Amino acid sequence: MKQKIVMKVQMSCQKCRTESLKLVAKADGVSFVGLEGAEKDKVVVIGEGVDAVKLATSLRNKVGHTELISVAEQK
């Protein structure tokens, strides 16, 4: 079952965005990573068996304040 995870990450610069995308792309089961929102502050992850809490925690540690917005089944 694929799931779509949306997280709001406090990213102030392009380097932060790049870092957060790289970090998320390394996680197991991730098939798509992208940025969303007017200020490109939402990280979208689509994959199978992805641990949303683990992702959010690692983003908090490496990039900045991270808020888990939604975890939904991708159809």
Predicted model as a PDB file, atoms N, CA, C, CB and O in Angstrom, pLDDT in the B-factor column:
MODEL        1                                                                  
ATOM      1  N   MET A   1       0.841  -1.195   0.000  1.00 87.00           N  
ATOM      2  CA  MET A   1       0.000   0.000   0.000  1.00 87.00           C  
ATOM      3  C   MET A   1       0.885   1.257   0.000  1.00 87.00           C  
ATOM      4  CB  MET A   1      -0.957  -0.001   1.233  1.00 87.00           C  
ATOM      5  O   MET A   1       1.683   1.478   0.911  1.00 87.00           O  
ATOM      6  N   LYS A   2       0.720   2.053  -1.029  1.00 94.00           N  
ATOM      7  CA  LYS A   2       1.489   3.302  -1.101  1.00 94.00           C  
ATOM      8  C   LYS A   2       0.813   4.355  -0.242  1.00 94.00           C  
ATOM      9  CB  LYS A   2       1.621   3.799  -2.571  1.00 94.00           C  
ATOM     10  O   LYS A   2      -0.411   4.391  -0.115  1.00 94.00           O  
ATOM     11  N   GLN A   3       1.642   5.216   0.348  1.00 96.00           N  
ATOM     12  CA  GLN A   3       1.081   6.290   1.155  1.00 96.00           C  
ATOM     13  C   GLN A   3       1.727   7.615   0.786  1.00 96.00           C  
ATOM     14  CB  GLN A   3       1.268   6.001   2.651  1.00 96.00           C  
ATOM     15  O   GLN A   3       2.879   7.678   0.356  1.00 96.00           O  
ATOM     16  N   LYS A   4       0.938   8.678   0.970  1.00 96.00           N  
ATOM     17  CA  LYS A   4       1.420  10.035   0.702  1.00 96.00           C  
ATOM     18  C   LYS A   4       1.559  10.747   2.042  1.00 96.00           C  
ATOM     19  CB  LYS A   4       0.447  10.820  -0.265  1.00 96.00           C  
ATOM     20  O   LYS A   4       0.601  10.858   2.807  1.00 96.00           O  
ATOM     21  N   ILE A   5       2.768  11.223   2.309  1.00 97.00           N  
ATOM     22  CA  ILE A   5       3.051  11.912   3.564  1.00 97.00           C  
ATOM     23  C   ILE A   5       3.376  13.368   3.248  1.00 97.00           C  
ATOM     24  CB  ILE A   5       4.227  11.226   4.338  1.00 97.00           C  
ATOM     25  O   ILE A   5       4.215  13.643   2.391  1.00 97.00           O  
ATOM     26  N   VAL A   6       2.720  14.297   3.931  1.00 97.00           N  
ATOM     27  CA  VAL A   6       2.990  15.721   3.747  1.00 97.00           C  
ATOM     28  C   VAL A   6       3.476  16.292   5.073  1.00 97.00           C  
ATOM     29  CB  VAL A   6       1.720  16.482   3.239  1.00 97.00           C  
ATOM     30  O   VAL A   6       2.826  16.144   6.108  1.00 97.00           O  
ATOM     31  N   MET A   7       4.642  16.952   5.019  1.00 97.00           N  
ATOM     32  CA  MET A   7       5.223  17.547   6.220  1.00 97.00           C  
ATOM     33  C   MET A   7       5.577  19.000   5.953  1.00 97.00           C  
ATOM     34  CB  MET A   7       6.472  16.761   6.678  1.00 97.00           C  
ATOM     35  O   MET A   7       6.107  19.336   4.894  1.00 97.00           O  
ATOM     36  N   LYS A   8       5.283  19.851   6.909  1.00 96.00           N  
ATOM     37  CA  LYS A   8       5.673  21.253   6.795  1.00 96.00           C  
ATOM     38  C   LYS A   8       7.004  21.416   7.519  1.00 96.00           C  
ATOM     39  CB  LYS A   8       4.572  22.216   7.389  1.00 96.00           C  
ATOM     40  O   LYS A   8       7.119  21.134   8.712  1.00 96.00           O  
ATOM     41  N   VAL A   9       8.006  21.877   6.775  1.00 96.00           N  
ATOM     42  CA  VAL A   9       9.351  22.005   7.337  1.00 96.00           C  
ATOM     43  C   VAL A   9       9.771  23.460   7.263  1.00 96.00           C  
ATOM     44  CB  VAL A   9      10.369  21.095   6.587  1.00 96.00           C  
ATOM     45  O   VAL A   9       9.578  24.118   6.241  1.00 96.00           O  
ATOM     46  N   GLN A  10      10.348  23.962   8.352  1.00 94.00           N  
ATOM     47  CA  GLN A  10      10.833  25.338   8.381  1.00 94.00           C  
ATOM     48  C   GLN A  10      12.152  25.397   7.618  1.00 94.00           C  
ATOM     49  CB  GLN A  10      11.007  25.849   9.851  1.00 94.00           C  
ATOM     50  O   GLN A  10      13.202  25.014   8.134  1.00 94.00           O  
ATOM     51  N   MET A  11      12.079  25.891   6.367  1.00 92.00           N  
ATOM     52  CA  MET A  11      13.262  25.971   5.517  1.00 92.00           C  
ATOM     53  C   MET A  11      13.450  27.409   5.074  1.00 92.00           C  
ATOM     54  CB  MET A  11      13.142  25.027   4.290  1.00 92.00           C  
ATOM     55  O   MET A  11      12.579  27.975   4.414  1.00 92.00           O  
ATOM     56  N   SER A  12      14.569  27.998   5.428  1.00 88.00           N  
ATOM     57  CA  SER A  12      14.783  29.414   5.144  1.00 88.00           C  
ATOM     58  C   SER A  12      15.572  29.664   3.861  1.00 88.00           C  
ATOM     59  CB  SER A  12      15.494  30.055   6.296  1.00 88.00           C  
ATOM     60  O   SER A  12      15.556  30.776   3.334  1.00 88.00           O  
ATOM     61  N   CYS A  13      16.258  28.648   3.356  1.00 91.00           N  
ATOM     62  CA  CYS A  13      17.090  28.866   2.173  1.00 91.00           C  
ATOM     63  C   CYS A  13      17.036  27.672   1.226  1.00 91.00           C  
ATOM     64  CB  CYS A  13      18.535  29.137   2.586  1.00 91.00           C  
ATOM     65  O   CYS A  13      16.510  26.616   1.577  1.00 91.00           O  
ATOM     66  N   GLN A  14      17.574  27.843   0.038  1.00 93.00           N  
ATOM     67  CA  GLN A  14      17.585  26.787  -0.967  1.00 93.00           C  
ATOM     68  C   GLN A  14      18.405  25.584  -0.490  1.00 93.00           C  
ATOM     69  CB  GLN A  14      18.147  27.321  -2.294  1.00 93.00           C  
ATOM     70  O   GLN A  14      18.062  24.438  -0.780  1.00 93.00           O  
ATOM     71  N   LYS A  15      19.478  25.851   0.237  1.00 93.00           N  
ATOM     72  CA  LYS A  15      20.331  24.778   0.748  1.00 93.00           C  
ATOM     73  C   LYS A  15      19.540  23.872   1.701  1.00 93.00           C  
ATOM     74  CB  LYS A  15      21.570  25.368   1.468  1.00 93.00           C  
ATOM     75  O   LYS A  15      19.699  22.651   1.687  1.00 93.00           O  
ATOM     76  N   CYS A  16      18.689  24.488   2.524  1.00 92.00           N  
ATOM     77  CA  CYS A  16      17.845  23.725   3.454  1.00 92.00           C  
ATOM     78  C   CYS A  16      16.877  22.834   2.690  1.00 92.00           C  
ATOM     79  CB  CYS A  16      17.066  24.673   4.389  1.00 92.00           C  
ATOM     80  O   CYS A  16      16.664  21.680   3.061  1.00 92.00           O  
ATOM     81  N   ARG A  17      16.291  23.369   1.623  1.00 93.00           N  
ATOM     82  CA  ARG A  17      15.350  22.594   0.804  1.00 93.00           C  
ATOM     83  C   ARG A  17      16.053  21.390   0.186  1.00 93.00           C  
ATOM     84  CB  ARG A  17      14.730  23.479  -0.305  1.00 93.00           C  
ATOM     85  O   ARG A  17      15.541  20.271   0.212  1.00 93.00           O  
ATOM     86  N   THR A  18      17.241  21.645  -0.371  1.00 94.00           N  
ATOM     87  CA  THR A  18      18.020  20.575  -0.988  1.00 94.00           C  
ATOM     88  C   THR A  18      18.368  19.513   0.041  1.00 94.00           C  
ATOM     89  CB  THR A  18      19.297  21.135  -1.630  1.00 94.00           C  
ATOM     90  O   THR A  18      18.229  18.319  -0.222  1.00 94.00           O  
ATOM     91  N   GLU A  19      18.815  19.942   1.199  1.00 94.00           N  
ATOM     92  CA  GLU A  19      19.189  19.025   2.288  1.00 94.00           C  
ATOM     93  C   GLU A  19      18.006  18.167   2.713  1.00 94.00           C  
ATOM     94  CB  GLU A  19      19.724  19.812   3.495  1.00 94.00           C  
ATOM     95  O   GLU A  19      18.154  16.960   2.907  1.00 94.00           O  
ATOM     96  N   SER A  20      16.827  18.782   2.859  1.00 94.00           N  
ATOM     97  CA  SER A  20      15.650  18.029   3.301  1.00 94.00           C  
ATOM     98  C   SER A  20      15.214  17.013   2.245  1.00 94.00           C  
ATOM     99  CB  SER A  20      14.492  18.988   3.617  1.00 94.00           C  
ATOM    100  O   SER A  20      14.811  15.902   2.590  1.00 94.00           O  
ATOM    101  N   LEU A  21      15.290  17.377   0.965  1.00 95.00           N  
ATOM    102  CA  LEU A  21      14.919  16.440  -0.097  1.00 95.00           C  
ATOM    103  C   LEU A  21      15.889  15.264  -0.152  1.00 95.00           C  
ATOM    104  CB  LEU A  21      14.881  17.156  -1.454  1.00 95.00           C  
ATOM    105  O   LEU A  21      15.470  14.121  -0.332  1.00 95.00           O  
ATOM    106  N   LYS A  22      17.178  15.538   0.001  1.00 95.00           N  
ATOM    107  CA  LYS A  22      18.192  14.472  -0.002  1.00 95.00           C  
ATOM    108  C   LYS A  22      17.963  13.509   1.153  1.00 95.00           C  
ATOM    109  CB  LYS A  22      19.612  15.070   0.083  1.00 95.00           C  
ATOM    110  O   LYS A  22      18.026  12.291   0.988  1.00 95.00           O  
ATOM    111  N   LEU A  23      17.695  14.075   2.324  1.00 95.00           N  
ATOM    112  CA  LEU A  23      17.484  13.285   3.532  1.00 95.00           C  
ATOM    113  C   LEU A  23      16.288  12.347   3.374  1.00 95.00           C  
ATOM    114  CB  LEU A  23      17.278  14.205   4.740  1.00 95.00           C  
ATOM    115  O   LEU A  23      16.362  11.167   3.719  1.00 95.00           O  
ATOM    116  N   VAL A  24      15.189  12.882   2.852  1.00 96.00           N  
ATOM    117  CA  VAL A  24      13.965  12.101   2.681  1.00 96.00           C  
ATOM    118  C   VAL A  24      14.141  11.042   1.592  1.00 96.00           C  
ATOM    119  CB  VAL A  24      12.785  13.024   2.337  1.00 96.00           C  
ATOM    120  O   VAL A  24      13.643   9.924   1.725  1.00 96.00           O  
ATOM    121  N   ALA A  25      14.846  11.392   0.517  1.00 95.00           N  
ATOM    122  CA  ALA A  25      15.037  10.467  -0.603  1.00 95.00           C  
ATOM    123  C   ALA A  25      15.826   9.221  -0.191  1.00 95.00           C  
ATOM    124  CB  ALA A  25      15.754  11.176  -1.749  1.00 95.00           C  
ATOM    125  O   ALA A  25      15.679   8.161  -0.799  1.00 95.00           O  
ATOM    126  N   LYS A  26      16.665   9.352   0.849  1.00 94.00           N  
ATOM    127  CA  LYS A  26      17.476   8.223   1.322  1.00 94.00           C  
ATOM    128  C   LYS A  26      16.667   7.194   2.110  1.00 94.00           C  
ATOM    129  CB  LYS A  26      18.609   8.733   2.182  1.00 94.00           C  
ATOM    130  O   LYS A  26      17.123   6.065   2.290  1.00 94.00           O  
ATOM    131  N   ALA A  27      15.494   7.558   2.577  1.00 93.00           N  
ATOM    132  CA  ALA A  27      14.685   6.668   3.416  1.00 93.00           C  
ATOM    133  C   ALA A  27      14.199   5.450   2.630  1.00 93.00           C  
ATOM    134  CB  ALA A  27      13.485   7.428   3.997  1.00 93.00           C  
ATOM    135  O   ALA A  27      14.000   5.513   1.417  1.00 93.00           O  
ATOM    136  N   ASP A  28      14.015   4.349   3.344  1.00 93.00           N  
ATOM    137  CA  ASP A  28      13.547   3.103   2.717  1.00 93.00           C  
ATOM    138  C   ASP A  28      12.121   3.234   2.203  1.00 93.00           C  
ATOM    139  CB  ASP A  28      13.631   1.942   3.711  1.00 93.00           C  
ATOM    140  O   ASP A  28      11.257   3.795   2.878  1.00 93.00           O  
ATOM    141  N   GLY A  29      11.881   2.714   1.004  1.00 94.00           N  
ATOM    142  CA  GLY A  29      10.528   2.653   0.446  1.00 94.00           C  
ATOM    143  C   GLY A  29      10.040   3.911  -0.238  1.00 94.00           C  
ATOM    144  O   GLY A  29       8.907   3.936  -0.720  1.00 94.00           O  
ATOM    145  N   VAL A  30      10.849   4.957  -0.300  1.00 96.00           N  
ATOM    146  CA  VAL A  30      10.418   6.218  -0.916  1.00 96.00           C  
ATOM    147  C   VAL A  30      10.514   6.125  -2.436  1.00 96.00           C  
ATOM    148  CB  VAL A  30      11.272   7.401  -0.396  1.00 96.00           C  
ATOM    149  O   VAL A  30      11.557   5.754  -2.976  1.00 96.00           O  
ATOM    150  N   SER A  31       9.406   6.468  -3.135  1.00 96.00           N  
ATOM    151  CA  SER A  31       9.427   6.429  -4.595  1.00 96.00           C  
ATOM    152  C   SER A  31       9.311   7.820  -5.222  1.00 96.00           C  
ATOM    153  CB  SER A  31       8.305   5.549  -5.100  1.00 96.00           C  
ATOM    154  O   SER A  31       9.669   8.003  -6.385  1.00 96.00           O  
ATOM    155  N   PHE A  32       8.814   8.801  -4.463  1.00 96.00           N  
ATOM    156  CA  PHE A  32       8.690  10.167  -4.969  1.00 96.00           C  
ATOM    157  C   PHE A  32       8.909  11.167  -3.839  1.00 96.00           C  
ATOM    158  CB  PHE A  32       7.305  10.385  -5.621  1.00 96.00           C  
ATOM    159  O   PHE A  32       8.436  10.972  -2.719  1.00 96.00           O  
ATOM    160  N   VAL A  33       9.636  12.242  -4.150  1.00 97.00           N  
ATOM    161  CA  VAL A  33       9.861  13.321  -3.186  1.00 97.00           C  
ATOM    162  C   VAL A  33       9.655  14.637  -3.913  1.00 97.00           C  
ATOM    163  CB  VAL A  33      11.296  13.242  -2.547  1.00 97.00           C  
ATOM    164  O   VAL A  33      10.113  14.790  -5.046  1.00 97.00           O  
ATOM    165  N   GLY A  34       8.974  15.594  -3.287  1.00 96.00           N  
ATOM    166  CA  GLY A  34       8.767  16.893  -3.933  1.00 96.00           C  
ATOM    167  C   GLY A  34       8.450  17.971  -2.916  1.00 96.00           C  
ATOM    168  O   GLY A  34       8.234  17.696  -1.735  1.00 96.00           O  
ATOM    169  N   LEU A  35       8.428  19.206  -3.400  1.00 95.00           N  
ATOM    170  CA  LEU A  35       8.074  20.346  -2.554  1.00 95.00           C  
ATOM    171  C   LEU A  35       6.728  20.886  -2.994  1.00 95.00           C  
ATOM    172  CB  LEU A  35       9.160  21.455  -2.618  1.00 95.00           C  
ATOM    173  O   LEU A  35       6.397  20.856  -4.179  1.00 95.00           O  
ATOM    174  N   GLU A  36       5.957  21.378  -2.047  1.00 94.00           N  
ATOM    175  CA  GLU A  36       4.614  21.888  -2.313  1.00 94.00           C  
ATOM    176  C   GLU A  36       4.403  23.179  -1.546  1.00 94.00           C  
ATOM    177  CB  GLU A  36       3.537  20.847  -1.932  1.00 94.00           C  
ATOM    178  O   GLU A  36       5.189  23.516  -0.661  1.00 94.00           O  
ATOM    179  N   GLY A  37       3.358  23.891  -1.877  1.00 93.00           N  
ATOM    180  CA  GLY A  37       3.014  25.104  -1.139  1.00 93.00           C  
ATOM    181  C   GLY A  37       3.572  26.348  -1.814  1.00 93.00           C  
ATOM    182  O   GLY A  37       4.508  26.278  -2.610  1.00 93.00           O  
ATOM    183  N   ALA A  38       2.982  27.479  -1.482  1.00 92.00           N  
ATOM    184  CA  ALA A  38       3.373  28.758  -2.077  1.00 92.00           C  
ATOM    185  C   ALA A  38       4.822  29.105  -1.766  1.00 92.00           C  
ATOM    186  CB  ALA A  38       2.460  29.870  -1.581  1.00 92.00           C  
ATOM    187  O   ALA A  38       5.527  29.666  -2.605  1.00 92.00           O  
ATOM    188  N   GLU A  39       5.259  28.773  -0.566  1.00 91.00           N  
ATOM    189  CA  GLU A  39       6.631  29.101  -0.167  1.00 91.00           C  
ATOM    190  C   GLU A  39       7.552  27.888  -0.234  1.00 91.00           C  
ATOM    191  CB  GLU A  39       6.644  29.676   1.243  1.00 91.00           C  
ATOM    192  O   GLU A  39       8.653  27.904   0.316  1.00 91.00           O  
ATOM    193  N   LYS A  40       7.094  26.833  -0.913  1.00 93.00           N  
ATOM    194  CA  LYS A  40       7.870  25.588  -1.038  1.00 93.00           C  
ATOM    195  C   LYS A  40       8.333  25.084   0.328  1.00 93.00           C  
ATOM    196  CB  LYS A  40       9.089  25.804  -1.955  1.00 93.00           C  
ATOM    197  O   LYS A  40       9.480  24.670   0.498  1.00 93.00           O  
ATOM    198  N   ASP A  41       7.415  25.126   1.300  1.00 94.00           N  
ATOM    199  CA  ASP A  41       7.772  24.720   2.658  1.00 94.00           C  
ATOM    200  C   ASP A  41       7.169  23.378   3.060  1.00 94.00           C  
ATOM    201  CB  ASP A  41       7.334  25.777   3.635  1.00 94.00           C  
ATOM    202  O   ASP A  41       7.313  22.945   4.203  1.00 94.00           O  
ATOM    203  N   LYS A  42       6.493  22.723   2.119  1.00 96.00           N  
ATOM    204  CA  LYS A  42       5.908  21.414   2.420  1.00 96.00           C  
ATOM    205  C   LYS A  42       6.647  20.339   1.626  1.00 96.00           C  
ATOM    206  CB  LYS A  42       4.383  21.394   2.090  1.00 96.00           C  
ATOM    207  O   LYS A  42       6.783  20.428   0.406  1.00 96.00           O  
ATOM    208  N   VAL A  43       7.115  19.331   2.341  1.00 96.00           N  
ATOM    209  CA  VAL A  43       7.801  18.210   1.702  1.00 96.00           C  
ATOM    210  C   VAL A  43       6.775  17.099   1.517  1.00 96.00           C  
ATOM    211  CB  VAL A  43       9.038  17.719   2.554  1.00 96.00           C  
ATOM    212  O   VAL A  43       6.121  16.682   2.473  1.00 96.00           O  
ATOM    213  N   VAL A  44       6.638  16.619   0.272  1.00 97.00           N  
ATOM    214  CA  VAL A  44       5.698  15.553  -0.049  1.00 97.00           C  
ATOM    215  C   VAL A  44       6.497  14.282  -0.335  1.00 97.00           C  
ATOM    216  CB  VAL A  44       4.793  15.940  -1.269  1.00 97.00           C  
ATOM    217  O   VAL A  44       7.426  14.288  -1.142  1.00 97.00           O  
ATOM    218  N   VAL A  45       6.125  13.201   0.332  1.00 97.00           N  
ATOM    219  CA  VAL A  45       6.811  11.927   0.149  1.00 97.00           C  
ATOM    220  C   VAL A  45       5.778  10.876  -0.220  1.00 97.00           C  
ATOM    221  CB  VAL A  45       7.599  11.515   1.431  1.00 97.00           C  
ATOM    222  O   VAL A  45       4.754  10.746   0.451  1.00 97.00           O  
ATOM    223  N   ILE A  46       6.044  10.120  -1.292  1.00 96.00           N  
ATOM    224  CA  ILE A  46       5.169   9.016  -1.661  1.00 96.00           C  
ATOM    225  C   ILE A  46       6.019   7.756  -1.674  1.00 96.00           C  
ATOM    226  CB  ILE A  46       4.472   9.259  -3.052  1.00 96.00           C  
ATOM    227  O   ILE A  46       7.097   7.728  -2.268  1.00 96.00           O  
ATOM    228  N   GLY A  47       5.525   6.716  -1.015  1.00 96.00           N  
ATOM    229  CA  GLY A  47       6.281   5.476  -0.968  1.00 96.00           C  
ATOM    230  C   GLY A  47       5.525   4.377  -0.260  1.00 96.00           C  
ATOM    231  O   GLY A  47       4.395   4.562   0.194  1.00 96.00           O  
ATOM    232  N   GLU A  48       6.177   3.221  -0.173  1.00 95.00           N  
ATOM    233  CA  GLU A  48       5.561   2.068   0.453  1.00 95.00           C  
ATOM    234  C   GLU A  48       6.307   1.717   1.736  1.00 95.00           C  
ATOM    235  CB  GLU A  48       5.542   0.870  -0.513  1.00 95.00           C  
ATOM    236  O   GLU A  48       7.528   1.557   1.721  1.00 95.00           O  
ATOM    237  N   GLY A  49       5.595   1.599   2.823  1.00 93.00           N  
ATOM    238  CA  GLY A  49       6.206   1.226   4.096  1.00 93.00           C  
ATOM    239  C   GLY A  49       7.138   2.286   4.670  1.00 93.00           C  
ATOM    240  O   GLY A  49       8.108   1.956   5.352  1.00 93.00           O  
ATOM    241  N   VAL A  50       6.847   3.562   4.397  1.00 94.00           N  
ATOM    242  CA  VAL A  50       7.681   4.650   4.895  1.00 94.00           C  
ATOM    243  C   VAL A  50       7.241   5.015   6.313  1.00 94.00           C  
ATOM    244  CB  VAL A  50       7.600   5.887   3.954  1.00 94.00           C  
ATOM    245  O   VAL A  50       6.048   5.161   6.578  1.00 94.00           O  
ATOM    246  N   ASP A  51       8.196   5.159   7.213  1.00 94.00           N  
ATOM    247  CA  ASP A  51       7.903   5.528   8.597  1.00 94.00           C  
ATOM    248  C   ASP A  51       7.851   7.060   8.697  1.00 94.00           C  
ATOM    249  CB  ASP A  51       8.980   4.935   9.579  1.00 94.00           C  
ATOM    250  O   ASP A  51       8.890   7.720   8.705  1.00 94.00           O  
ATOM    251  N   ALA A  52       6.646   7.614   8.771  1.00 95.00           N  
ATOM    252  CA  ALA A  52       6.450   9.067   8.784  1.00 95.00           C  
ATOM    253  C   ALA A  52       7.077   9.731  10.012  1.00 95.00           C  
ATOM    254  CB  ALA A  52       4.964   9.388   8.734  1.00 95.00           C  
ATOM    255  O   ALA A  52       7.662  10.810   9.906  1.00 95.00           O  
ATOM    256  N   VAL A  53       6.958   9.099  11.155  1.00 95.00           N  
ATOM    257  CA  VAL A  53       7.490   9.671  12.394  1.00 95.00           C  
ATOM    258  C   VAL A  53       9.020   9.721  12.346  1.00 95.00           C  
ATOM    259  CB  VAL A  53       7.018   8.849  13.619  1.00 95.00           C  
ATOM    260  O   VAL A  53       9.632  10.708  12.755  1.00 95.00           O  
ATOM    261  N   LYS A  54       9.620   8.652  11.844  1.00 95.00           N  
ATOM    262  CA  LYS A  54      11.080   8.591  11.728  1.00 95.00           C  
ATOM    263  C   LYS A  54      11.586   9.680  10.776  1.00 95.00           C  
ATOM    264  CB  LYS A  54      11.528   7.192  11.233  1.00 95.00           C  
ATOM    265  O   LYS A  54      12.599  10.328  11.041  1.00 95.00           O  
ATOM    266  N   LEU A  55      10.861   9.874   9.659  1.00 95.00           N  
ATOM    267  CA  LEU A  55      11.219  10.918   8.688  1.00 95.00           C  
ATOM    268  C   LEU A  55      11.144  12.293   9.331  1.00 95.00           C  
ATOM    269  CB  LEU A  55      10.294  10.859   7.457  1.00 95.00           C  
ATOM    270  O   LEU A  55      12.067  13.098   9.200  1.00 95.00           O  
ATOM    271  N   ALA A  56      10.051  12.561  10.021  1.00 95.00           N  
ATOM    272  CA  ALA A  56       9.852  13.863  10.660  1.00 95.00           C  
ATOM    273  C   ALA A  56      10.934  14.126  11.703  1.00 95.00           C  
ATOM    274  CB  ALA A  56       8.460  13.938  11.311  1.00 95.00           C  
ATOM    275  O   ALA A  56      11.435  15.244  11.819  1.00 95.00           O  
ATOM    276  N   THR A  57      11.290  13.094  12.458  1.00 96.00           N  
ATOM    277  CA  THR A  57      12.323  13.238  13.484  1.00 96.00           C  
ATOM    278  C   THR A  57      13.676  13.564  12.863  1.00 96.00           C  
ATOM    279  CB  THR A  57      12.426  11.961  14.321  1.00 96.00           C  
ATOM    280  O   THR A  57      14.384  14.448  13.346  1.00 96.00           O  
ATOM    281  N   SER A  58      14.039  12.855  11.794  1.00 95.00           N  
ATOM    282  CA  SER A  58      15.337  13.124  11.174  1.00 95.00           C  
ATOM    283  C   SER A  58      15.366  14.506  10.518  1.00 95.00           C  
ATOM    284  CB  SER A  58      15.663  12.043  10.137  1.00 95.00           C  
ATOM    285  O   SER A  58      16.410  15.159  10.508  1.00 95.00           O  
ATOM    286  N   LEU A  59      14.240  14.957   9.972  1.00 96.00           N  
ATOM    287  CA  LEU A  59      14.169  16.310   9.409  1.00 96.00           C  
ATOM    288  C   LEU A  59      14.314  17.361  10.512  1.00 96.00           C  
ATOM    289  CB  LEU A  59      12.837  16.512   8.650  1.00 96.00           C  
ATOM    290  O   LEU A  59      14.966  18.388  10.321  1.00 96.00           O  
ATOM    291  N   ARG A  60      13.697  17.093  11.670  1.00 96.00           N  
ATOM    292  CA  ARG A  60      13.827  18.012  12.808  1.00 96.00           C  
ATOM    293  C   ARG A  60      15.278  18.140  13.233  1.00 96.00           C  
ATOM    294  CB  ARG A  60      12.973  17.535  13.992  1.00 96.00           C  
ATOM    295  O   ARG A  60      15.752  19.239  13.519  1.00 96.00           O  
ATOM    296  N   ASN A  61      15.978  17.026  13.274  1.00 95.00           N  
ATOM    297  CA  ASN A  61      17.373  17.022  13.714  1.00 95.00           C  
ATOM    298  C   ASN A  61      18.301  17.711  12.725  1.00 95.00           C  
ATOM    299  CB  ASN A  61      17.838  15.605  13.937  1.00 95.00           C  
ATOM    300  O   ASN A  61      19.219  18.421  13.136  1.00 95.00           O  
ATOM    301  N   LYS A  62      18.081  17.514  11.428  1.00 94.00           N  
ATOM    302  CA  LYS A  62      19.023  18.006  10.418  1.00 94.00           C  
ATOM    303  C   LYS A  62      18.656  19.370   9.826  1.00 94.00           C  
ATOM    304  CB  LYS A  62      19.122  17.008   9.309  1.00 94.00           C  
ATOM    305  O   LYS A  62      19.543  20.160   9.501  1.00 94.00           O  
ATOM    306  N   VAL A  63      17.353  19.654   9.684  1.00 94.00           N  
ATOM    307  CA  VAL A  63      16.936  20.876   8.978  1.00 94.00           C  
ATOM    308  C   VAL A  63      16.327  21.924   9.903  1.00 94.00           C  
ATOM    309  CB  VAL A  63      15.939  20.529   7.897  1.00 94.00           C  
ATOM    310  O   VAL A  63      16.834  23.043   9.992  1.00 94.00           O  
ATOM    311  N   GLY A  64      15.248  21.570  10.588  1.00 93.00           N  
ATOM    312  CA  GLY A  64      14.575  22.534  11.459  1.00 93.00           C  
ATOM    313  C   GLY A  64      13.219  22.026  11.890  1.00 93.00           C  
ATOM    314  O   GLY A  64      12.913  20.845  11.729  1.00 93.00           O  
ATOM    315  N   HIS A  65      12.411  22.905  12.433  1.00 96.00           N  
ATOM    316  CA  HIS A  65      11.085  22.543  12.936  1.00 96.00           C  
ATOM    317  C   HIS A  65      10.267  21.845  11.855  1.00 96.00           C  
ATOM    318  CB  HIS A  65      10.341  23.790  13.439  1.00 96.00           C  
ATOM    319  O   HIS A  65      10.106  22.369  10.753  1.00 96.00           O  
ATOM    320  N   THR A  66       9.759  20.673  12.173  1.00 96.00           N  
ATOM    321  CA  THR A  66       8.988  19.881  11.209  1.00 96.00           C  
ATOM    322  C   THR A  66       7.648  19.499  11.799  1.00 96.00           C  
ATOM    323  CB  THR A  66       9.761  18.620  10.790  1.00 96.00           C  
ATOM    324  O   THR A  66       7.561  19.044  12.940  1.00 96.00           O  
ATOM    325  N   GLU A  67       6.600  19.691  11.007  1.00 96.00           N  
ATOM    326  CA  GLU A  67       5.242  19.386  11.420  1.00 96.00           C  
ATOM    327  C   GLU A  67       4.665  18.347  10.473  1.00 96.00           C  
ATOM    328  CB  GLU A  67       4.364  20.664  11.447  1.00 96.00           C  
ATOM    329  O   GLU A  67       4.685  18.543   9.258  1.00 96.00           O  
ATOM    330  N   LEU A  68       4.158  17.258  11.000  1.00 97.00           N  
ATOM    331  CA  LEU A  68       3.537  16.225  10.183  1.00 97.00           C  
ATOM    332  C   LEU A  68       2.116  16.677   9.866  1.00 97.00           C  
ATOM    333  CB  LEU A  68       3.546  14.831  10.909  1.00 97.00           C  
ATOM    334  O   LEU A  68       1.286  16.765  10.770  1.00 97.00           O  
ATOM    335  N   ILE A  69       1.820  16.964   8.603  1.00 97.00           N  
ATOM    336  CA  ILE A  69       0.501  17.473   8.234  1.00 97.00           C  
ATOM    337  C   ILE A  69      -0.474  16.342   7.934  1.00 97.00           C  
ATOM    338  CB  ILE A  69       0.611  18.395   7.028  1.00 97.00           C  
ATOM    339  O   ILE A  69      -1.576  16.311   8.480  1.00 97.00           O  
ATOM    340  N   SER A  70      -0.071  15.404   7.062  1.00 96.00           N  
ATOM    341  CA  SER A  70      -0.987  14.302   6.758  1.00 96.00           C  
ATOM    342  C   SER A  70      -0.245  13.054   6.300  1.00 96.00           C  
ATOM    343  CB  SER A  70      -1.982  14.726   5.689  1.00 96.00           C  
ATOM    344  O   SER A  70       0.842  13.116   5.726  1.00 96.00           O  
ATOM    345  N   VAL A  71      -0.877  11.926   6.578  1.00 96.00           N  
ATOM    346  CA  VAL A  71      -0.427  10.633   6.069  1.00 96.00           C  
ATOM    347  C   VAL A  71      -1.675   9.977   5.508  1.00 96.00           C  
ATOM    348  CB  VAL A  71       0.275   9.736   7.197  1.00 96.00           C  
ATOM    349  O   VAL A  71      -2.604   9.655   6.250  1.00 96.00           O  
ATOM    350  N   ALA A  72      -1.696   9.778   4.187  1.00 96.00           N  
ATOM    351  CA  ALA A  72      -2.892   9.226   3.551  1.00 96.00           C  
ATOM    352  C   ALA A  72      -2.507   8.122   2.581  1.00 96.00           C  
ATOM    353  CB  ALA A  72      -3.683  10.329   2.822  1.00 96.00           C  
ATOM    354  O   ALA A  72      -1.381   8.070   2.086  1.00 96.00           O  
ATOM    355  N   GLU A  73      -3.467   7.240   2.319  1.00 94.00           N  
ATOM    356  CA  GLU A  73      -3.242   6.170   1.360  1.00 94.00           C  
ATOM    357  C   GLU A  73      -3.268   6.750  -0.050  1.00 94.00           C  
ATOM    358  CB  GLU A  73      -4.302   5.049   1.518  1.00 94.00           C  
ATOM    359  O   GLU A  73      -4.180   7.499  -0.403  1.00 94.00           O  
ATOM    360  N   GLN A  74      -2.272   6.404  -0.848  1.00 84.00           N  
ATOM    361  CA  GLN A  74      -2.196   6.883  -2.232  1.00 84.00           C  
ATOM    362  C   GLN A  74      -2.905   5.892  -3.131  1.00 84.00           C  
ATOM    363  CB  GLN A  74      -0.720   7.079  -2.686  1.00 84.00           C  
ATOM    364  O   GLN A  74      -2.589   4.703  -3.121  1.00 84.00           O  
ATOM    365  N   LYS A  75      -3.865   6.376  -3.909  1.00 77.00           N  
ATOM    366  CA  LYS A  75      -4.645   5.473  -4.785  1.00 77.00           C  
ATOM    367  C   LYS A  75      -4.107   5.453  -6.175  1.00 77.00           C  
ATOM    368  CB  LYS A  75      -6.100   5.878  -4.824  1.00 77.00           C  
ATOM    369  O   LYS A  75      -4.641   4.751  -7.033  1.00 77.00           O  
TER     370      LYS A  75                                                      
ENDMDL                                                                          
END                                                                             
